[in-house]
């Protein structure tokens, strides 16, 4: 089932600014935090040197830049989330898609490599692998797709046949082709699956409930 959405609804469910889950995702690891903190410190030092060179004429601008640079470690994730959201918001058309889980399986994916030196002084490549859940979904029209995400214990509850919902984005007014897909929501398990939480979950779950009630009303009338 595919239901076209208005532009207003799309902008509500895919926000401009990052949500809490999006901010947490973009916060990253402690290494990412230290990297942002280092950038903040370097930027503050640079602006301090510019203030020293240009004197009083630069002080007002320097204060503003100091605040912005000094807090980069804090607002950086929000900025990254906004950029990610806008890559999806730029598509003019979208729809609410509902299908079923066709299959769910686990794979081990290579997510990074780094070089190191072993005890004999030889250069070796260390692979960083991660176990991931792969969820294949589809509907009666023949459309199928696969969403992948880091494996969690709660994913054990995923079963073939479960209802699956997501937002599709397109350049076509009739949604004949899909350019982007969001993370998947399994309403029966109240479970989200995806690499990045693109949707405002409160808005989407309310949309899911409203559509579900509408479908049940139609079936009763028939």
C-alpha positions, 0 to 999 in steps of 0.5 A: 500500500502506498499513500501519497503525502502532501508537502506539508506532511512530508516537512513535518515527518522529516524535520529541518532541525535534528531530533533527539535520536538524530542528534544522538546518532550524529554525536558519534563515538568518544573519538568523534567527540574528541575530534570536535573538541580539538577543532573547537580549541584550534579555532579559538586559538586562531581567533585569539591570534587574529584578535591580537593582530587586529586589536580592538577593531576585531574584538566584537567579531572575535567574541561572536566567533569565539562563542561559535567555535568554542561550542562547535563540539556541542552544536556540530552534531545538530548541524550534521543532522540538519544536513542529513535531513535536507538530503531527504527534504529536497525531494518534492514528493513522498508517500507512506508505504506499508508492506510486510517483512519478507525475510530477516537475516544477519550478516557481518559487514566491513565498516572500516580498516586501519593499519598497524604494526605487528610484533615483528615490525610488519605492516598489517591491516586490521579490519573492523567488522560489525554484525548487522541485521538485514530486513527485506520488506515488500508488498503485493505490487512486487516492490521489495527493498532491504534495510540494514542496521547494526544488530541489537538484541531487540531485533530477535523479535522480527518475524516474516509477515510482520507489518512494515512501514516507511516513507518513500521519496521521489522526483515523480508526482505519481511516485512511480520511482523511489529515490530514497527510503527512510528507516522502517517502522514495525508497528506490531513490535513498536520497533525501528530499523535503520542506519539513521533515524530520518523521521520524527517518530512521534509524527510518523507513529501517529500517522501510522495509527490514523491510517490503520484506523482508516483501513479498519473502518473501510473494511467494516463498511465493506 
